[in-house]
Amino acid sequence: MSLTQVFLGLGSNVEREKHLCAGLDALAGFLQDMSCSAVFESQPVGIRSGPFFNLVVSAKTDFPLAELSRRLKLIEADNGRYAQDRKGLPLDIDVLFYGDLEGNFDGLI
């Protein structure tokens, strides 16, 4: 099966280093040729919370977009993303590019 180039955006504003590292470790379990940008800090947009640590991951995958998205949601869940009592955003992972596709993939998955 051929590999597809992907770019993922990761962000966290709760125990930021811990959750970004956990996310990267989980991604390394199924992505190939993975590399990361430097971490940068940003202020939240549209929500009232503390500042985020963010980074971008470049990697290759043999998963279809739907399976990649499913795995990303599992990683987010493992880090408390969907917990009822969460404060802030422990881990957010967005697909920025999947091959030649870019942007919001919600309607494609």
Phi and psi restraints in degrees (range 20) as a CNS / XPLOR table:
assign (resid 1 and name C) (resid 2 and name N)
       (resid 2 and name CA) (resid 2 and name C) 1.0 -79.8 20.0 2
assign (resid 2 and name N) (resid 2 and name CA)
       (resid 2 and name C) (resid 3 and name N) 1.0 157.8 20.0 2
assign (resid 2 and name C) (resid 3 and name N)
       (resid 3 and name CA) (resid 3 and name C) 1.0 -97.8 20.0 2
assign (resid 3 and name N) (resid 3 and name CA)
       (resid 3 and name C) (resid 4 and name N) 1.0 143.4 20.0 2
assign (resid 3 and name C) (resid 4 and name N)
       (resid 4 and name CA) (resid 4 and name C) 1.0 -111.1 20.0 2
assign (resid 4 and name N) (resid 4 and name CA)
       (resid 4 and name C) (resid 5 and name N) 1.0 132.7 20.0 2
assign (resid 4 and name C) (resid 5 and name N)
       (resid 5 and name CA) (resid 5 and name C) 1.0 -73.7 20.0 2
assign (resid 5 and name N) (resid 5 and name CA)
       (resid 5 and name C) (resid 6 and name N) 1.0 132.0 20.0 2
assign (resid 5 and name C) (resid 6 and name N)
       (resid 6 and name CA) (resid 6 and name C) 1.0 -130.9 20.0 2
assign (resid 6 and name N) (resid 6 and name CA)
       (resid 6 and name C) (resid 7 and name N) 1.0 151.7 20.0 2
assign (resid 6 and name C) (resid 7 and name N)
       (resid 7 and name CA) (resid 7 and name C) 1.0 -126.4 20.0 2
assign (resid 7 and name N) (resid 7 and name CA)
       (resid 7 and name C) (resid 8 and name N) 1.0 128.3 20.0 2
assign (resid 7 and name C) (resid 8 and name N)
       (resid 8 and name CA) (resid 8 and name C) 1.0 -120.4 20.0 2
assign (resid 8 and name N) (resid 8 and name CA)
       (resid 8 and name C) (resid 9 and name N) 1.0 140.2 20.0 2
assign (resid 8 and name C) (resid 9 and name N)
       (resid 9 and name CA) (resid 9 and name C) 1.0 -102.7 20.0 2
assign (resid 9 and name N) (resid 9 and name CA)
       (resid 9 and name C) (resid 10 and name N) 1.0 127.6 20.0 2
assign (resid 9 and name C) (resid 10 and name N)
       (resid 10 and name CA) (resid 10 and name C) 1.0 -115.9 20.0 2
assign (resid 10 and name N) (resid 10 and name CA)
       (resid 10 and name C) (resid 11 and name N) 1.0 140.2 20.0 2
assign (resid 10 and name C) (resid 11 and name N)
       (resid 11 and name CA) (resid 11 and name C) 1.0 -147.0 20.0 2
assign (resid 11 and name N) (resid 11 and name CA)
       (resid 11 and name C) (resid 12 and name N) 1.0 151.9 20.0 2
assign (resid 11 and name C) (resid 12 and name N)
       (resid 12 and name CA) (resid 12 and name C) 1.0 -154.5 20.0 2
assign (resid 12 and name N) (resid 12 and name CA)
       (resid 12 and name C) (resid 13 and name N) 1.0 140.8 20.0 2
assign (resid 12 and name C) (resid 13 and name N)
       (resid 13 and name CA) (resid 13 and name C) 1.0 -128.9 20.0 2
assign (resid 13 and name N) (resid 13 and name CA)
       (resid 13 and name C) (resid 14 and name N) 1.0 17.3 20.0 2
assign (resid 13 and name C) (resid 14 and name N)
       (resid 14 and name CA) (resid 14 and name C) 1.0 -130.9 20.0 2
assign (resid 14 and name N) (resid 14 and name CA)
       (resid 14 and name C) (resid 15 and name N) 1.0 121.2 20.0 2
assign (resid 14 and name C) (resid 15 and name N)
       (resid 15 and name CA) (resid 15 and name C) 1.0 42.7 20.0 2
assign (resid 15 and name N) (resid 15 and name CA)
       (resid 15 and name C) (resid 16 and name N) 1.0 58.7 20.0 2
assign (resid 15 and name C) (resid 16 and name N)
       (resid 16 and name CA) (resid 16 and name C) 1.0 -55.6 20.0 2
assign (resid 16 and name N) (resid 16 and name CA)
       (resid 16 and name C) (resid 17 and name N) 1.0 -50.4 20.0 2
assign (resid 16 and name C) (resid 17 and name N)
       (resid 17 and name CA) (resid 17 and name C) 1.0 -63.3 20.0 2
assign (resid 17 and name N) (resid 17 and name CA)
       (resid 17 and name C) (resid 18 and name N) 1.0 -44.5 20.0 2
assign (resid 17 and name C) (resid 18 and name N)
       (resid 18 and name CA) (resid 18 and name C) 1.0 -57.3 20.0 2
assign (resid 18 and name N) (resid 18 and name CA)
       (resid 18 and name C) (resid 19 and name N) 1.0 -49.4 20.0 2
assign (resid 18 and name C) (resid 19 and name N)
       (resid 19 and name CA) (resid 19 and name C) 1.0 -74.2 20.0 2
assign (resid 19 and name N) (resid 19 and name CA)
       (resid 19 and name C) (resid 20 and name N) 1.0 -35.9 20.0 2
assign (resid 19 and name C) (resid 20 and name N)
       (resid 20 and name CA) (resid 20 and name C) 1.0 -64.8 20.0 2
assign (resid 20 and name N) (resid 20 and name CA)
       (resid 20 and name C) (resid 21 and name N) 1.0 -43.1 20.0 2
assign (resid 20 and name C) (resid 21 and name N)
       (resid 21 and name CA) (resid 21 and name C) 1.0 -63.2 20.0 2
assign (resid 21 and name N) (resid 21 and name CA)
       (resid 21 and name C) (resid 22 and name N) 1.0 -41.9 20.0 2
assign (resid 21 and name C) (resid 22 and name N)
       (resid 22 and name CA) (resid 22 and name C) 1.0 -63.0 20.0 2
assign (resid 22 and name N) (resid 22 and name CA)
       (resid 22 and name C) (resid 23 and name N) 1.0 -40.8 20.0 2
assign (resid 22 and name C) (resid 23 and name N)
       (resid 23 and name CA) (resid 23 and name C) 1.0 -63.4 20.0 2
assign (resid 23 and name N) (resid 23 and name CA)
       (resid 23 and name C) (resid 24 and name N) 1.0 -44.1 20.0 2
assign (resid 23 and name C) (resid 24 and name N)
       (resid 24 and name CA) (resid 24 and name C) 1.0 -64.3 20.0 2
assign (resid 24 and name N) (resid 24 and name CA)
       (resid 24 and name C) (resid 25 and name N) 1.0 -41.1 20.0 2
assign (resid 24 and name C) (resid 25 and name N)
       (resid 25 and name CA) (resid 25 and name C) 1.0 -60.6 20.0 2
assign (resid 25 and name N) (resid 25 and name CA)
       (resid 25 and name C) (resid 26 and name N) 1.0 -43.6 20.0 2
assign (resid 25 and name C) (resid 26 and name N)
       (resid 26 and name CA) (resid 26 and name C) 1.0 -65.6 20.0 2
assign (resid 26 and name N) (resid 26 and name CA)
       (resid 26 and name C) (resid 27 and name N) 1.0 -42.5 20.0 2
assign (resid 26 and name C) (resid 27 and name N)
       (resid 27 and name CA) (resid 27 and name C) 1.0 -62.7 20.0 2
assign (resid 27 and name N) (resid 27 and name CA)
       (resid 27 and name C) (resid 28 and name N) 1.0 -37.8 20.0 2
assign (resid 27 and name C) (resid 28 and name N)
       (resid 28 and name CA) (resid 28 and name C) 1.0 -63.0 20.0 2
assign (resid 28 and name N) (resid 28 and name CA)
       (resid 28 and name C) (resid 29 and name N) 1.0 -18.4 20.0 2
assign (resid 28 and name C) (resid 29 and name N)
       (resid 29 and name CA) (resid 29 and name C) 1.0 -73.5 20.0 2
assign (resid 29 and name N) (resid 29 and name CA)
       (resid 29 and name C) (resid 30 and name N) 1.0 -16.9 20.0 2
assign (resid 29 and name C) (resid 30 and name N)
       (resid 30 and name CA) (resid 30 and name C) 1.0 -142.0 20.0 2
assign (resid 30 and name N) (resid 30 and name CA)
       (resid 30 and name C) (resid 31 and name N) 1.0 -3.5 20.0 2
assign (resid 30 and name C) (resid 31 and name N)
       (resid 31 and name CA) (resid 31 and name C) 1.0 -99.4 20.0 2
assign (resid 31 and name N) (resid 31 and name CA)
       (resid 31 and name C) (resid 32 and name N) 1.0 155.0 20.0 2
assign (resid 31 and name C) (resid 32 and name N)
       (resid 32 and name CA) (resid 32 and name C) 1.0 -115.9 20.0 2
assign (resid 32 and name N) (resid 32 and name CA)
       (resid 32 and name C) (resid 33 and name N) 1.0 156.6 20.0 2
assign (resid 32 and name C) (resid 33 and name N)
       (resid 33 and name CA) (resid 33 and name C) 1.0 48.6 20.0 2
assign (resid 33 and name N) (resid 33 and name CA)
       (resid 33 and name C) (resid 34 and name N) 1.0 46.5 20.0 2
assign (resid 33 and name C) (resid 34 and name N)
       (resid 34 and name CA) (resid 34 and name C) 1.0 -82.2 20.0 2
assign (resid 34 and name N) (resid 34 and name CA)
       (resid 34 and name C) (resid 35 and name N) 1.0 134.7 20.0 2
assign (resid 34 and name C) (resid 35 and name N)
       (resid 35 and name CA) (resid 35 and name C) 1.0 -140.3 20.0 2
assign (resid 35 and name N) (resid 35 and name CA)
       (resid 35 and name C) (resid 36 and name N) 1.0 158.3 20.0 2
assign (resid 35 and name C) (resid 36 and name N)
       (resid 36 and name CA) (resid 36 and name C) 1.0 -127.5 20.0 2
assign (resid 36 and name N) (resid 36 and name CA)
       (resid 36 and name C) (resid 37 and name N) 1.0 149.3 20.0 2
assign (resid 36 and name C) (resid 37 and name N)
       (resid 37 and name CA) (resid 37 and name C) 1.0 -76.1 20.0 2
assign (resid 37 and name N) (resid 37 and name CA)
       (resid 37 and name C) (resid 38 and name N) 1.0 174.4 20.0 2
assign (resid 37 and name C) (resid 38 and name N)
       (resid 38 and name CA) (resid 38 and name C) 1.0 -68.1 20.0 2
assign (resid 38 and name N) (resid 38 and name CA)
       (resid 38 and name C) (resid 39 and name N) 1.0 155.2 20.0 2
assign (resid 38 and name C) (resid 39 and name N)
       (resid 39 and name CA) (resid 39 and name C) 1.0 -79.3 20.0 2
assign (resid 39 and name N) (resid 39 and name CA)
       (resid 39 and name C) (resid 40 and name N) 1.0 137.9 20.0 2
assign (resid 39 and name C) (resid 40 and name N)
       (resid 40 and name CA) (resid 40 and name C) 1.0 -131.8 20.0 2
assign (resid 40 and name N) (resid 40 and name CA)
       (resid 40 and name C) (resid 41 and name N) 1.0 153.9 20.0 2
assign (resid 40 and name C) (resid 41 and name N)
       (resid 41 and name CA) (resid 41 and name C) 1.0 -103.1 20.0 2
assign (resid 41 and name N) (resid 41 and name CA)
       (resid 41 and name C) (resid 42 and name N) 1.0 139.8 20.0 2
assign (resid 41 and name C) (resid 42 and name N)
       (resid 42 and name CA) (resid 42 and name C) 1.0 -140.4 20.0 2
assign (resid 42 and name N) (resid 42 and name CA)
       (resid 42 and name C) (resid 43 and name N) 1.0 156.0 20.0 2
assign (resid 42 and name C) (resid 43 and name N)
       (resid 43 and name CA) (resid 43 and name C) 1.0 -83.2 20.0 2
assign (resid 43 and name N) (resid 43 and name CA)
       (resid 43 and name C) (resid 44 and name N) 1.0 148.8 20.0 2
assign (resid 43 and name C) (resid 44 and name N)
       (resid 44 and name CA) (resid 44 and name C) 1.0 -66.7 20.0 2
assign (resid 44 and name N) (resid 44 and name CA)
       (resid 44 and name C) (resid 45 and name N) 1.0 149.9 20.0 2
assign (resid 44 and name C) (resid 45 and name N)
       (resid 45 and name CA) (resid 45 and name C) 1.0 -120.9 20.0 2
assign (resid 45 and name N) (resid 45 and name CA)
       (resid 45 and name C) (resid 46 and name N) 1.0 122.9 20.0 2
assign (resid 45 and name C) (resid 46 and name N)
       (resid 46 and name CA) (resid 46 and name C) 1.0 83.0 20.0 2
assign (resid 46 and name N) (resid 46 and name CA)
       (resid 46 and name C) (resid 47 and name N) 1.0 -2.6 20.0 2
assign (resid 46 and name C) (resid 47 and name N)
       (resid 47 and name CA) (resid 47 and name C) 1.0 -137.4 20.0 2
assign (resid 47 and name N) (resid 47 and name CA)
       (resid 47 and name C) (resid 48 and name N) 1.0 155.8 20.0 2
assign (resid 47 and name C) (resid 48 and name N)
       (resid 48 and name CA) (resid 48 and name C) 1.0 -98.8 20.0 2
assign (resid 48 and name N) (resid 48 and name CA)
       (resid 48 and name C) (resid 49 and name N) 1.0 106.6 20.0 2
assign (resid 48 and name C) (resid 49 and name N)
       (resid 49 and name CA) (resid 49 and name C) 1.0 -163.8 20.0 2
assign (resid 49 and name N) (resid 49 and name CA)
       (resid 49 and name C) (resid 50 and name N) 1.0 -179.2 20.0 2
assign (resid 49 and name C) (resid 50 and name N)
       (resid 50 and name CA) (resid 50 and name C) 1.0 -75.6 20.0 2
assign (resid 50 and name N) (resid 50 and name CA)
       (resid 50 and name C) (resid 51 and name N) 1.0 172.2 20.0 2
assign (resid 50 and name C) (resid 51 and name N)
       (resid 51 and name CA) (resid 51 and name C) 1.0 -66.3 20.0 2
assign (resid 51 and name N) (resid 51 and name CA)
       (resid 51 and name C) (resid 52 and name N) 1.0 154.7 20.0 2
assign (resid 51 and name C) (resid 52 and name N)
       (resid 52 and name CA) (resid 52 and name C) 1.0 -100.8 20.0 2
assign (resid 52 and name N) (resid 52 and name CA)
       (resid 52 and name C) (resid 53 and name N) 1.0 148.5 20.0 2
assign (resid 52 and name C) (resid 53 and name N)
       (resid 53 and name CA) (resid 53 and name C) 1.0 -97.0 20.0 2
assign (resid 53 and name N) (resid 53 and name CA)
       (resid 53 and name C) (resid 54 and name N) 1.0 136.2 20.0 2
assign (resid 53 and name C) (resid 54 and name N)
       (resid 54 and name CA) (resid 54 and name C) 1.0 -133.6 20.0 2
assign (resid 54 and name N) (resid 54 and name CA)
       (resid 54 and name C) (resid 55 and name N) 1.0 156.4 20.0 2
assign (resid 54 and name C) (resid 55 and name N)
       (resid 55 and name CA) (resid 55 and name C) 1.0 -158.8 20.0 2
assign (resid 55 and name N) (resid 55 and name CA)
       (resid 55 and name C) (resid 56 and name N) 1.0 165.4 20.0 2
assign (resid 55 and name C) (resid 56 and name N)
       (resid 56 and name CA) (resid 56 and name C) 1.0 -119.1 20.0 2
assign (resid 56 and name N) (resid 56 and name CA)
       (resid 56 and name C) (resid 57 and name N) 1.0 136.6 20.0 2
assign (resid 56 and name C) (resid 57 and name N)
       (resid 57 and name CA) (resid 57 and name C) 1.0 -109.8 20.0 2
assign (resid 57 and name N) (resid 57 and name CA)
       (resid 57 and name C) (resid 58 and name N) 1.0 132.4 20.0 2
assign (resid 57 and name C) (resid 58 and name N)
       (resid 58 and name CA) (resid 58 and name C) 1.0 -108.1 20.0 2
assign (resid 58 and name N) (resid 58 and name CA)
       (resid 58 and name C) (resid 59 and name N) 1.0 132.7 20.0 2
assign (resid 58 and name C) (resid 59 and name N)
       (resid 59 and name CA) (resid 59 and name C) 1.0 -160.1 20.0 2
assign (resid 59 and name N) (resid 59 and name CA)
       (resid 59 and name C) (resid 60 and name N) 1.0 176.9 20.0 2
assign (resid 59 and name C) (resid 60 and name N)
       (resid 60 and name CA) (resid 60 and name C) 1.0 -124.0 20.0 2
assign (resid 60 and name N) (resid 60 and name CA)
       (resid 60 and name C) (resid 61 and name N) 1.0 145.9 20.0 2
assign (resid 60 and name C) (resid 61 and name N)
       (resid 61 and name CA) (resid 61 and name C) 1.0 -140.4 20.0 2
assign (resid 61 and name N) (resid 61 and name CA)
       (resid 61 and name C) (resid 62 and name N) 1.0 153.0 20.0 2
assign (resid 61 and name C) (resid 62 and name N)
       (resid 62 and name CA) (resid 62 and name C) 1.0 -103.8 20.0 2
assign (resid 62 and name N) (resid 62 and name CA)
       (resid 62 and name C) (resid 63 and name N) 1.0 6.6 20.0 2
assign (resid 62 and name C) (resid 63 and name N)
       (resid 63 and name CA) (resid 63 and name C) 1.0 -82.9 20.0 2
assign (resid 63 and name N) (resid 63 and name CA)
       (resid 63 and name C) (resid 64 and name N) 1.0 142.6 20.0 2
assign (resid 63 and name C) (resid 64 and name N)
       (resid 64 and name CA) (resid 64 and name C) 1.0 -64.0 20.0 2
assign (resid 64 and name N) (resid 64 and name CA)
       (resid 64 and name C) (resid 65 and name N) 1.0 160.8 20.0 2
assign (resid 64 and name C) (resid 65 and name N)
       (resid 65 and name CA) (resid 65 and name C) 1.0 -55.3 20.0 2
assign (resid 65 and name N) (resid 65 and name CA)
       (resid 65 and name C) (resid 66 and name N) 1.0 -42.9 20.0 2
assign (resid 65 and name C) (resid 66 and name N)
       (resid 66 and name CA) (resid 66 and name C) 1.0 -62.4 20.0 2
assign (resid 66 and name N) (resid 66 and name CA)
       (resid 66 and name C) (resid 67 and name N) 1.0 -41.6 20.0 2
assign (resid 66 and name C) (resid 67 and name N)
       (resid 67 and name CA) (resid 67 and name C) 1.0 -69.6 20.0 2
assign (resid 67 and name N) (resid 67 and name CA)
       (resid 67 and name C) (resid 68 and name N) 1.0 -39.9 20.0 2
assign (resid 67 and name C) (resid 68 and name N)
       (resid 68 and name CA) (resid 68 and name C) 1.0 -59.7 20.0 2
assign (resid 68 and name N) (resid 68 and name CA)
       (resid 68 and name C) (resid 69 and name N) 1.0 -47.5 20.0 2
assign (resid 68 and name C) (resid 69 and name N)
       (resid 69 and name CA) (resid 69 and name C) 1.0 -60.2 20.0 2
assign (resid 69 and name N) (resid 69 and name CA)
       (resid 69 and name C) (resid 70 and name N) 1.0 -41.6 20.0 2
assign (resid 69 and name C) (resid 70 and name N)
       (resid 70 and name CA) (resid 70 and name C) 1.0 -60.3 20.0 2
assign (resid 70 and name N) (resid 70 and name CA)
       (resid 70 and name C) (resid 71 and name N) 1.0 -44.9 20.0 2
assign (resid 70 and name C) (resid 71 and name N)
       (resid 71 and name CA) (resid 71 and name C) 1.0 -65.7 20.0 2
assign (resid 71 and name N) (resid 71 and name CA)
       (resid 71 and name C) (resid 72 and name N) 1.0 -37.8 20.0 2
assign (resid 71 and name C) (resid 72 and name N)
       (resid 72 and name CA) (resid 72 and name C) 1.0 -64.1 20.0 2
assign (resid 72 and name N) (resid 72 and name CA)
       (resid 72 and name C) (resid 73 and name N) 1.0 -40.8 20.0 2
assign (resid 72 and name C) (resid 73 and name N)
       (resid 73 and name CA) (resid 73 and name C) 1.0 -65.2 20.0 2
assign (resid 73 and name N) (resid 73 and name CA)
       (resid 73 and name C) (resid 74 and name N) 1.0 -35.1 20.0 2
assign (resid 73 and name C) (resid 74 and name N)
       (resid 74 and name CA) (resid 74 and name C) 1.0 -65.3 20.0 2
assign (resid 74 and name N) (resid 74 and name CA)
       (resid 74 and name C) (resid 75 and name N) 1.0 -41.3 20.0 2
assign (resid 74 and name C) (resid 75 and name N)
       (resid 75 and name CA) (resid 75 and name C) 1.0 -63.5 20.0 2
assign (resid 75 and name N) (resid 75 and name CA)
       (resid 75 and name C) (resid 76 and name N) 1.0 -44.2 20.0 2
assign (resid 75 and name C) (resid 76 and name N)
       (resid 76 and name CA) (resid 76 and name C) 1.0 -58.5 20.0 2
assign (resid 76 and name N) (resid 76 and name CA)
       (resid 76 and name C) (resid 77 and name N) 1.0 -45.9 20.0 2
assign (resid 76 and name C) (resid 77 and name N)
       (resid 77 and name CA) (resid 77 and name C) 1.0 -62.2 20.0 2
assign (resid 77 and name N) (resid 77 and name CA)
       (resid 77 and name C) (resid 78 and name N) 1.0 -41.9 20.0 2
assign (resid 77 and name C) (resid 78 and name N)
       (resid 78 and name CA) (resid 78 and name C) 1.0 -60.8 20.0 2
assign (resid 78 and name N) (resid 78 and name CA)
       (resid 78 and name C) (resid 79 and name N) 1.0 -23.3 20.0 2
assign (resid 78 and name C) (resid 79 and name N)
       (resid 79 and name CA) (resid 79 and name C) 1.0 -101.6 20.0 2
assign (resid 79 and name N) (resid 79 and name CA)
       (resid 79 and name C) (resid 80 and name N) 1.0 15.0 20.0 2
assign (resid 79 and name C) (resid 80 and name N)
       (resid 80 and name CA) (resid 80 and name C) 1.0 87.4 20.0 2
assign (resid 80 and name N) (resid 80 and name CA)
       (resid 80 and name C) (resid 81 and name N) 1.0 12.3 20.0 2
assign (resid 80 and name C) (resid 81 and name N)
       (resid 81 and name CA) (resid 81 and name C) 1.0 -57.3 20.0 2
assign (resid 81 and name N) (resid 81 and name CA)
       (resid 81 and name C) (resid 82 and name N) 1.0 -38.7 20.0 2
assign (resid 81 and name C) (resid 82 and name N)
       (resid 82 and name CA) (resid 82 and name C) 1.0 -106.4 20.0 2
assign (resid 82 and name N) (resid 82 and name CA)
       (resid 82 and name C) (resid 83 and name N) 1.0 13.2 20.0 2
assign (resid 82 and name C) (resid 83 and name N)
       (resid 83 and name CA) (resid 83 and name C) 1.0 -66.4 20.0 2
assign (resid 83 and name N) (resid 83 and name CA)
       (resid 83 and name C) (resid 84 and name N) 1.0 140.8 20.0 2
assign (resid 83 and name C) (resid 84 and name N)
       (resid 84 and name CA) (resid 84 and name C) 1.0 -62.5 20.0 2
assign (resid 84 and name N) (resid 84 and name CA)
       (resid 84 and name C) (resid 85 and name N) 1.0 -36.7 20.0 2
assign (resid 84 and name C) (resid 85 and name N)
       (resid 85 and name CA) (resid 85 and name C) 1.0 -99.0 20.0 2
assign (resid 85 and name N) (resid 85 and name CA)
       (resid 85 and name C) (resid 86 and name N) 1.0 17.9 20.0 2
assign (resid 85 and name C) (resid 86 and name N)
       (resid 86 and name CA) (resid 86 and name C) 1.0 -69.6 20.0 2
assign (resid 86 and name N) (resid 86 and name CA)
       (resid 86 and name C) (resid 87 and name N) 1.0 148.8 20.0 2
assign (resid 86 and name C) (resid 87 and name N)
       (resid 87 and name CA) (resid 87 and name C) 1.0 -116.9 20.0 2
assign (resid 87 and name N) (resid 87 and name CA)
       (resid 87 and name C) (resid 88 and name N) 1.0 117.4 20.0 2
assign (resid 87 and name C) (resid 88 and name N)
       (resid 88 and name CA) (resid 88 and name C) 1.0 80.8 20.0 2
assign (resid 88 and name N) (resid 88 and name CA)
       (resid 88 and name C) (resid 89 and name N) 1.0 -156.9 20.0 2
assign (resid 88 and name C) (resid 89 and name N)
       (resid 89 and name CA) (resid 89 and name C) 1.0 -126.8 20.0 2
assign (resid 89 and name N) (resid 89 and name CA)
       (resid 89 and name C) (resid 90 and name N) 1.0 99.1 20.0 2
assign (resid 89 and name C) (resid 90 and name N)
       (resid 90 and name CA) (resid 90 and name C) 1.0 -60.2 20.0 2
assign (resid 90 and name N) (resid 90 and name CA)
       (resid 90 and name C) (resid 91 and name N) 1.0 -46.0 20.0 2
assign (resid 90 and name C) (resid 91 and name N)
       (resid 91 and name CA) (resid 91 and name C) 1.0 -155.2 20.0 2
assign (resid 91 and name N) (resid 91 and name CA)
       (resid 91 and name C) (resid 92 and name N) 1.0 127.3 20.0 2
assign (resid 91 and name C) (resid 92 and name N)
       (resid 92 and name CA) (resid 92 and name C) 1.0 -123.6 20.0 2
assign (resid 92 and name N) (resid 92 and name CA)
       (resid 92 and name C) (resid 93 and name N) 1.0 128.7 20.0 2
assign (resid 92 and name C) (resid 93 and name N)
       (resid 93 and name CA) (resid 93 and name C) 1.0 -126.3 20.0 2
assign (resid 93 and name N) (resid 93 and name CA)
       (resid 93 and name C) (resid 94 and name N) 1.0 120.0 20.0 2
assign (resid 93 and name C) (resid 94 and name N)
       (resid 94 and name CA) (resid 94 and name C) 1.0 -116.4 20.0 2
assign (resid 94 and name N) (resid 94 and name CA)
       (resid 94 and name C) (resid 95 and name N) 1.0 140.6 20.0 2
assign (resid 94 and name C) (resid 95 and name N)
       (resid 95 and name CA) (resid 95 and name C) 1.0 -81.1 20.0 2
assign (resid 95 and name N) (resid 95 and name CA)
       (resid 95 and name C) (resid 96 and name N) 1.0 116.7 20.0 2
assign (resid 95 and name C) (resid 96 and name N)
       (resid 96 and name CA) (resid 96 and name C) 1.0 -90.1 20.0 2
assign (resid 96 and name N) (resid 96 and name CA)
       (resid 96 and name C) (resid 97 and name N) 1.0 -44.2 20.0 2
assign (resid 96 and name C) (resid 97 and name N)
       (resid 97 and name CA) (resid 97 and name C) 1.0 -138.0 20.0 2
assign (resid 97 and name N) (resid 97 and name CA)
       (resid 97 and name C) (resid 98 and name N) 1.0 139.8 20.0 2
assign (resid 97 and name C) (resid 98 and name N)
       (resid 98 and name CA) (resid 98 and name C) 1.0 -131.3 20.0 2
assign (resid 98 and name N) (resid 98 and name CA)
       (resid 98 and name C) (resid 99 and name N) 1.0 101.5 20.0 2
assign (resid 98 and name C) (resid 99 and name N)
       (resid 99 and name CA) (resid 99 and name C) 1.0 61.6 20.0 2
assign (resid 99 and name N) (resid 99 and name CA)
       (resid 99 and name C) (resid 100 and name N) 1.0 -125.5 20.0 2
assign (resid 99 and name C) (resid 100 and name N)
       (resid 100 and name CA) (resid 100 and name C) 1.0 -87.6 20.0 2
assign (resid 100 and name N) (resid 100 and name CA)
       (resid 100 and name C) (resid 101 and name N) 1.0 -4.2 20.0 2
assign (resid 100 and name C) (resid 101 and name N)
       (resid 101 and name CA) (resid 101 and name C) 1.0 -87.2 20.0 2
assign (resid 101 and name N) (resid 101 and name CA)
       (resid 101 and name C) (resid 102 and name N) 1.0 141.6 20.0 2
assign (resid 101 and name C) (resid 102 and name N)
       (resid 102 and name CA) (resid 102 and name C) 1.0 -139.4 20.0 2
assign (resid 102 and name N) (resid 102 and name CA)
       (resid 102 and name C) (resid 103 and name N) 1.0 154.6 20.0 2
assign (resid 102 and name C) (resid 103 and name N)
       (resid 103 and name CA) (resid 103 and name C) 1.0 105.0 20.0 2
assign (resid 103 and name N) (resid 103 and name CA)
       (resid 103 and name C) (resid 104 and name N) 1.0 -146.3 20.0 2
assign (resid 103 and name C) (resid 104 and name N)
       (resid 104 and name CA) (resid 104 and name C) 1.0 -85.3 20.0 2
assign (resid 104 and name N) (resid 104 and name CA)
       (resid 104 and name C) (resid 105 and name N) 1.0 119.8 20.0 2
assign (resid 104 and name C) (resid 105 and name N)
       (resid 105 and name CA) (resid 105 and name C) 1.0 -102.8 20.0 2
assign (resid 105 and name N) (resid 105 and name CA)
       (resid 105 and name C) (resid 106 and name N) 1.0 7.6 20.0 2
assign (resid 105 and name C) (resid 106 and name N)
       (resid 106 and name CA) (resid 106 and name C) 1.0 -56.2 20.0 2
assign (resid 106 and name N) (resid 106 and name CA)
       (resid 106 and name C) (resid 107 and name N) 1.0 -39.6 20.0 2
assign (resid 106 and name C) (resid 107 and name N)
       (resid 107 and name CA) (resid 107 and name C) 1.0 -77.2 20.0 2
assign (resid 107 and name N) (resid 107 and name CA)
       (resid 107 and name C) (resid 108 and name N) 1.0 -11.9 20.0 2
assign (resid 107 and name C) (resid 108 and name N)
       (resid 108 and name CA) (resid 108 and name C) 1.0 -97.4 20.0 2
assign (resid 108 and name N) (resid 108 and name CA)
       (resid 108 and name C) (resid 109 and name N) 1.0 -11.5 20.0 2
